[in-house]
């Protein structure tokens, strides 16, 4: 699941999550990134520990790429979260269906 979690983050590449570039650029500091991460972690809760770990690894890769560029990733994280939530809902449905 760890690789799957990073893949879901990578899916947002069309929003340039990994490069930190967005159409609507909003400057923030690293505190903004930390707040976005905390919100995602809080939403994940106990639903999937491995998914949370995958996010932590993805976050490290994103932070390494950004280095000095601290443009907002909150929008990118929100998009990634929506995709993960949808993925978790599908898993729940498949589980209930016995697939």
MMTF fields as JSON, N, C-alpha, C and O atoms, coordinates in Angstrom:
{
  "mmtfVersion": "1.0.0",
  "mmtfProducer": "UNKNOWN",
  "numBonds": 395,
  "numAtoms": 396,
  "numGroups": 99,
  "numChains": 1,
  "numModels": 1,
  "chainsPerModel": [1],
  "groupsPerChain": [99],
  "chainIdList": ["A"],
  "bondAtomList": [4, 2, 8, 6, 12, 10, 16, 14, 20, 18, 24, 22, 28, 26, 32, 30, 36, 34, 40, 38, 44, 42, 48, 46, 52, 50, 56, 54, 60, 58, 64, 62, 68, 66, 72, 70, 76, 74, 80, 78, 84, 82, 88, 86, 92, 90, 96, 94, 100, 98, 104, 102, 108, 106, 112, 110, 116, 114, 120, 118, 124, 122, 128, 126, 132, 130, 136, 134, 140, 138, 144, 142, 148, 146, 152, 150, 156, 154, 160, 158, 164, 162, 168, 166, 172, 170, 176, 174, 180, 178, 184, 182, 188, 186, 192, 190, 196, 194, 200, 198, 204, 202, 208, 206, 212, 210, 216, 214, 220, 218, 224, 222, 228, 226, 232, 230, 236, 234, 240, 238, 244, 242, 248, 246, 252, 250, 256, 254, 260, 258, 264, 262, 268, 266, 272, 270, 276, 274, 280, 278, 284, 282, 288, 286, 292, 290, 296, 294, 300, 298, 304, 302, 308, 306, 312, 310, 316, 314, 320, 318, 324, 322, 328, 326, 332, 330, 336, 334, 340, 338, 344, 342, 348, 346, 352, 350, 356, 354, 360, 358, 364, 362, 368, 366, 372, 370, 376, 374, 380, 378, 384, 382, 388, 386, 392, 390],
  "bondOrderList": [1, 1, 1, 1, 1, 1, 1, 1, 1, 1, 1, 1, 1, 1, 1, 1, 1, 1, 1, 1, 1, 1, 1, 1, 1, 1, 1, 1, 1, 1, 1, 1, 1, 1, 1, 1, 1, 1, 1, 1, 1, 1, 1, 1, 1, 1, 1, 1, 1, 1, 1, 1, 1, 1, 1, 1, 1, 1, 1, 1, 1, 1, 1, 1, 1, 1, 1, 1, 1, 1, 1, 1, 1, 1, 1, 1, 1, 1, 1, 1, 1, 1, 1, 1, 1, 1, 1, 1, 1, 1, 1, 1, 1, 1, 1, 1, 1, 1],
  "groupList": [{"groupName": "UNK", "atomNameList": ["N", "CA", "C", "O"], "elementList": ["N", "C", "C", "O"], "formalChargeList": [0, 0, 0, 0], "bondAtomList": [1, 0, 2, 1, 3, 2], "bondOrderList": [1, 1, 2], "singleLetterCode": "X", "chemCompType": "L-PEPTIDE LINKING"}],
  "groupTypeList": [0, 0, 0, 0, 0, 0, 0, 0, 0, 0, 0, 0, 0, 0, 0, 0, 0, 0, 0, 0, 0, 0, 0, 0, 0, 0, 0, 0, 0, 0, 0, 0, 0, 0, 0, 0, 0, 0, 0, 0, 0, 0, 0, 0, 0, 0, 0, 0, 0, 0, 0, 0, 0, 0, 0, 0, 0, 0, 0, 0, 0, 0, 0, 0, 0, 0, 0, 0, 0, 0, 0, 0, 0, 0, 0, 0, 0, 0, 0, 0, 0, 0, 0, 0, 0, 0, 0, 0, 0, 0, 0, 0, 0, 0, 0, 0, 0, 0, 0],
  "groupIdList": [1, 2, 3, 4, 5, 6, 7, 8, 9, 10, 11, 12, 13, 14, 15, 16, 17, 18, 19, 20, 21, 22, 23, 24, 25, 26, 27, 28, 29, 30, 31, 32, 33, 34, 35, 36, 37, 38, 39, 40, 41, 42, 43, 44, 45, 46, 47, 48, 49, 50, 51, 52, 53, 54, 55, 56, 57, 58, 59, 60, 61, 62, 63, 64, 65, 66, 67, 68, 69, 70, 71, 72, 73, 74, 75, 76, 77, 78, 79, 80, 81, 82, 83, 84, 85, 86, 87, 88, 89, 90, 91, 92, 93, 94, 95, 96, 97, 98, 99],
  "secStructList": [7, 2, 2, 2, 2, 2, 2, 2, 2, 2, 4, 4, 4, 4, 4, 6, 6, 6, 6, 6, 7, 7, 1, 1, 7, 7, 5, 7, 7, 2, 2, 2, 2, 2, 2, 2, 2, 2, 2, 2, 2, 2, 2, 2, 6, 6, 1, 7, 2, 2, 2, 2, 2, 2, 2, 2, 2, 2, 2, 2, 2, 2, 2, 2, 2, 2, 6, 6, 7, 7, 5, 7, 7, 2, 2, 2, 2, 2, 2, 2, 2, 2, 2, 2, 2, 2, 2, 2, 2, 2, 2, 2, 2, 2, 2, 2, 2, 6, 7],
  "xCoordList": [0.827, 0.0, 0.863, 0.448, 2.074, 2.947, 3.207, 3.088, 3.559, 3.797, 2.528, 2.569, 1.392, 0.11, -0.18, -0.711, 0.166, -0.072, 0.766, 0.283, 2.038, 2.869, 2.347, 2.37, 1.879, 1.32, 0.13, -0.023, -0.71, -1.851, -1.392, -1.998, -0.334, 0.213, 0.786, 0.607, 1.472, 2.07, 1.009, 1.282, -0.194, -1.262, -1.6, -2.169, -1.255, -1.547, -0.474, -0.454, 0.417, 1.506, 0.97, 1.611, -0.219, -0.799, -1.112, -1.218, -1.263, -1.399, -0.023, 0.089, 1.024, 2.421, 2.702, 3.423, 2.144, 2.373, 3.855, 4.371, 4.534, 5.92, 6.867, 7.974, 6.468, 7.326, 6.932, 7.672, 5.789, 5.344, 4.781, 4.631, 4.464, 3.936, 2.445, 2.008, 1.674, 0.234, -0.194, 0.514, -1.343, -1.875, -2.115, -1.732, -2.741, -2.998, -1.948, -2.148, -0.837, 0.257, -0.044, -0.414, 0.128, -0.08, 1.184, 1.535, 1.863, 3.086, 2.743, 1.857, 3.45, 3.311, 4.694, 5.668, 4.792, 6.052, 5.943, 4.919, 7.018, 6.994, 5.91, 5.445, 5.511, 4.44, 3.162, 2.406, 2.928, 1.758, 1.797, 0.772, 2.987, 3.123, 2.831, 2.148, 3.367, 3.162, 1.685, 1.184, 0.992, -0.437, -1.208, -2.09, -0.868, -1.535, -1.318, -2.254, -0.081, 0.221, -0.555, -1.095, -0.622, -1.356, -2.832, -3.433, -3.409, -4.821, -5.041, -6.022, -4.14, -4.273, -4.129, -4.918, -3.123, -2.899, -4.088, -4.484, -4.659, -5.836, -7.008, -7.748, -7.174, -8.285, -8.084, -9.051, -6.834, -6.563, -6.868, -7.384, -6.543, -6.812, -6.304, -5.162, -7.158, -6.795, -7.189, -7.065, -7.666, -8.174, -7.114, -7.392, -5.922, -4.872, -3.502, -3.049, -2.858, -1.535, -0.525, 0.326, -0.599, 0.36, 0.169, 1.134, -1.075, -1.325, -0.713, -0.139, -0.832, -0.203, 1.312, 1.94, 1.897, 3.346, 3.734, 4.754, 2.926, 3.191, 3.172, 3.977, 2.24, 2.178, 3.422, 3.952, 3.892, 5.094, 6.282, 7.076, 6.409, 7.498, 7.333, 8.298, 6.108, 5.837, 6.169, 6.755, 5.798, 6.072, 7.566, 8.005, 8.364, 9.814, 10.341, 11.199, 9.841, 10.302, 9.91, 10.695, 8.701, 8.239, 9.101, 9.548, 9.332, 10.119, 11.541, 12.11, 12.119, 13.473, 13.523, 14.49, 12.504, 12.486, 12.298, 12.859, 11.52, 11.221, 12.387, 12.659, 13.071, 14.175, 13.784, 13.078, 14.226, 14.005, 12.663, 12.21, 12.024, 10.761, 9.635, 9.326, 9.021, 7.987, 6.605, 5.809, 6.329, 5.0, 3.987, 4.342, 2.751, 1.716, 1.508, 1.329, 1.534, 1.155, -0.201, -0.7, -0.801, -2.055, -3.103, -3.826, -3.191, -4.156, -3.834, -4.725, -2.548, -2.132, -2.442, -2.902, -2.189, -2.504, -4.008, -4.452, -4.787, -6.245, -6.705, -7.567, -6.129, -6.481, -6.077, -6.841, -4.855, -4.381, -5.287, -5.61, -5.7, -6.575, -7.894, -8.383, -8.476, -9.747, -9.595, -10.472, -8.493, -8.263, -8.064, -8.552, -7.351, -7.152, -8.469, -8.771, -9.257, -10.551, -11.424, -12.068, -11.446, -12.205, -11.69, -12.47, -10.362, -9.74, -10.144, -10.462, -10.128, -10.512, -11.983, -12.343, -12.835, -14.254, -14.431, -15.243, -13.673, -13.75, -13.291, -13.902, -12.214, -11.736, -12.8, -13.004, -13.482, -14.529, -15.665, -16.18, -16.042, -17.111, -16.695, -17.476, -15.445, -14.96, -14.916, -15.233, -14.519, -14.469, -15.872, -16.065, -16.836, -18.205, -18.78, -19.634, -18.304, -18.759, -18.005, -18.356, -16.949, -16.168, -15.145, -14.692, -14.774, -13.789, -12.392, -11.436],
  "yCoordList": [-1.201, 0.0, 1.254, 2.299, 1.147, 2.318, 2.87, 4.074, 1.997, 2.447, 2.991, 3.949, 2.38, 2.869, 4.269, 5.09, 4.551, 5.889, 6.915, 8.001, 6.574, 7.524, 7.682, 8.782, 6.6, 6.674, 7.63, 8.403, 7.576, 8.489, 9.94, 10.82, 10.184, 11.539, 11.895, 13.013, 10.95, 11.209, 11.493, 12.192, 10.966, 11.236, 12.709, 13.158, 13.458, 14.889, 15.672, 16.902, 14.961, 15.638, 16.632, 17.645, 16.34, 17.293, 18.613, 19.639, 18.616, 19.86, 20.324, 21.294, 19.62, 19.953, 19.898, 20.744, 18.914, 18.766, 18.592, 19.186, 17.787, 17.47, 18.619, 18.653, 19.551, 20.691, 21.918, 22.902, 21.887, 23.018, 24.156, 25.269, 23.896, 24.952, 24.739, 23.622, 25.792, 25.74, 26.938, 27.943, 26.831, 27.974, 29.136, 30.271, 28.849, 29.878, 29.739, 29.012, 30.431, 30.3, 31.103, 32.276, 30.427, 31.071, 30.828, 29.682, 31.895, 31.757, 31.404, 32.006, 30.426, 30.06, 29.771, 29.781, 29.517, 29.073, 27.583, 26.957, 27.021, 25.58, 25.208, 24.069, 26.179, 25.906, 25.535, 24.669, 26.186, 25.861, 24.432, 23.751, 23.975, 22.597, 21.632, 20.621, 21.973, 21.12, 21.048, 19.982, 22.177, 22.202, 21.324, 20.563, 21.434, 20.607, 19.131, 18.335, 18.761, 17.369, 16.902, 15.796, 17.735, 17.374, 17.135, 16.196, 17.972, 17.801, 16.475, 15.784, 16.109, 14.831, 13.685, 12.741, 13.762, 12.693, 12.536, 11.417, 13.66, 13.602, 12.942, 12.162, 13.255, 12.659, 11.178, 10.417, 10.749, 9.331, 8.565, 7.448, 9.176, 8.55, 7.131, 6.846, 6.249, 4.846, 4.032, 2.808, 4.713, 4.015, 3.151, 2.015, 3.67, 2.893, 3.405, 4.451, 2.67, 3.093, 3.048, 3.932, 2.038, 1.94, 3.087, 3.569, 3.519, 4.653, 5.915, 6.726, 6.083, 7.22, 7.192, 8.228, 5.999, 5.865, 6.206, 6.852, 5.775, 6.103, 7.601, 8.136, 8.282, 9.738, 10.372, 11.341, 9.818, 10.371, 10.265, 11.2, 9.141, 8.958, 9.917, 10.538, 10.032, 10.96, 12.383, 13.142, 12.74, 14.091, 14.362, 15.442, 13.377, 13.555, 13.807, 14.669, 13.069, 13.252, 14.626, 15.283, 15.052, 16.379, 17.461, 18.385, 17.351, 18.362, 18.415, 19.496, 17.252, 17.214, 17.931, 18.636, 17.76, 18.415, 19.91, 20.671, 20.337, 21.765, 22.568, 23.683, 21.989, 22.678, 24.098, 24.28, 25.076, 26.472, 27.014, 28.054, 26.314, 26.807, 26.404, 25.22, 27.384, 27.062, 27.511, 28.021, 27.321, 27.665, 26.656, 25.542, 27.066, 26.269, 24.913, 24.818, 23.872, 22.538, 22.16, 21.064, 23.067, 22.719, 22.296, 21.324, 23.026, 22.661, 21.272, 20.45, 21.035, 19.723, 18.614, 17.54, 18.873, 17.874, 17.633, 16.5, 18.7, 18.539, 17.658, 16.797, 17.877, 17.051, 15.599, 14.673, 15.419, 14.065, 13.394, 12.214, 14.136, 13.577, 13.126, 12.042, 13.944, 13.57, 12.251, 11.389, 12.092, 10.849, 9.668, 8.572, 9.877, 8.793, 8.421, 7.239, 9.425, 9.146, 8.326, 7.364, 8.707, 7.942, 6.517, 5.569, 6.372, 5.051, 4.198, 3.017, 4.815, 4.082, 3.678, 2.578, 4.567, 4.233, 3.047, 2.16, 3.024, 1.902, 0.614, -0.438, 0.697, -0.495, -1.02, -2.23, -0.105, -0.502, -1.206, -2.228, -0.652, -1.249, -2.635, -3.582, -2.757, -4.054, -5.062, -6.236, -4.601, -5.48, -5.988, -7.179, -5.089, -5.478, -6.418, -7.252, -6.276, -7.15, -8.473, -9.392, -8.564, -9.791, -9.911, -11.013, -8.79, -8.822, -8.559, -8.548],
  "zCoordList": [0.0, 0.0, 0.0, -0.5, 0.565, 0.62, -0.779, -1.007, -1.709, -3.072, -3.693, -4.465, -3.36, -3.858, -3.378, -4.126, -2.128, -1.589, -2.327, -2.648, -2.602, -3.337, -4.751, -5.302, -5.342, -6.695, -6.73, -7.676, -5.7, -5.662, -5.587, -6.198, -4.845, -4.805, -6.164, -6.646, -6.781, -8.09, -9.142, -10.118, -8.963, -9.916, -10.012, -11.008, -8.987, -9.01, -9.756, -9.711, -10.441, -11.146, -12.173, -12.454, -12.741, -13.685, -12.992, -13.662, -11.663, -10.912, -10.436, -9.687, -10.881, -10.563, -9.074, -8.546, -8.396, -6.959, -6.657, -5.71, -7.449, -7.134, -7.438, -6.901, -8.275, -8.579, -7.784, -7.767, -7.128, -6.331, -7.157, -6.652, -8.428, -9.287, -9.501, -9.782, -9.371, -9.55, -10.379, -10.442, -11.009, -11.738, -10.784, -11.066, -9.671, -8.656, -7.566, -6.593, -7.729, -6.763, -5.506, -5.559, -4.372, -3.081, -2.274, -1.992, -1.906, -1.118, 0.321, 0.928, 0.853, 2.266, 2.803, 2.05, 4.082, 4.648, 4.946, 4.673, 5.512, 5.775, 6.778, 6.806, 7.602, 8.554, 7.804, 8.245, 6.68, 5.864, 5.362, 5.327, 4.971, 4.523, 5.674, 5.507, 6.841, 8.004, 8.377, 8.735, 8.295, 8.609, 7.621, 8.018, 6.326, 5.314, 5.611, 5.533, 5.952, 6.26, 7.478, 7.477, 8.531, 9.739, 9.425, 9.946, 8.584, 8.22, 7.516, 7.792, 6.609, 5.908, 6.901, 6.879, 7.773, 8.737, 9.667, 9.991, 10.099, 10.965, 10.25, 10.85, 8.976, 8.225, 8.007, 8.014, 7.81, 7.627, 8.9, 8.859, 10.032, 11.319, 11.384, 11.022, 11.846, 11.986, 10.767, 10.764, 9.73, 8.556, 7.894, 7.51, 7.758, 7.113, 7.534, 7.07, 8.404, 8.862, 7.733, 7.636, 6.876, 5.777, 4.787, 4.194, 4.613, 3.727, 4.31, 3.583, 5.622, 6.281, 6.126, 5.911, 6.236, 6.055, 4.626, 4.39, 3.683, 2.283, 2.059, 1.296, 2.734, 2.629, 3.22, 2.677, 4.344, 4.969, 4.021, 3.914, 3.338, 2.381, 1.206, 0.759, 0.712, -0.391, 0.027, -0.745, 1.238, 1.742, 1.756, 1.361, 2.213, 2.233, 0.826, 0.632, -0.15, -1.531, -2.057, -2.739, -1.741, -2.183, -1.542, -2.221, -0.249, 0.459, -0.084, -0.235, -0.379, -0.947, -2.29, -2.579, -3.103, -4.413, -4.296, -5.084, -3.328, -3.213, -2.658, -3.105, -1.682, -1.011, -0.596, 0.396, -1.328, -0.942, -1.421, -0.945, -2.361, -2.916, -1.982, -1.849, -1.337, -0.354, -0.824, -0.035, -2.102, -2.606, -2.055, -1.672, -2.028, -1.387, -2.049, -3.264, -1.231, -1.693, -1.131, -1.385, -0.365, 0.294, -0.729, -0.51, -1.858, -2.894, -3.457, -3.675, -3.685, -4.189, -3.203, -3.591, -1.924, -0.909, -0.836, -0.65, -0.983, -0.95, -2.102, -1.927, -3.279, -4.446, -4.196, -4.464, -3.675, -3.375, -2.353, -2.49, -1.328, -0.303, -0.91, -0.592, -1.781, -2.411, -3.158, -3.085, -3.869, -4.617, -3.69, -3.968, -2.589, -1.618, -0.961, -0.792, -0.589, 0.029, -0.919, -0.5, -2.19, -3.176, -3.269, -3.363, -3.241, -3.309, -2.098, -2.238, -0.906, 0.304, 0.244, 0.663, -0.278, -0.413, -1.359, -1.094, -2.465, -3.399, -2.732, -2.917, -1.956, -1.25, -0.304, -0.196, 0.385, 1.321, 0.571, 1.024, -0.568, -1.382, -1.861, -1.781, -2.367, -2.843, -1.706, -1.897, -0.515, 0.641, 0.977, 1.219, 0.991, 1.307, 0.254, 0.555, -0.988, -2.07, -2.079, -2.818, -1.237, -1.181, -2.293, -2.601, -2.903, -3.991, -3.47, -4.246]
}
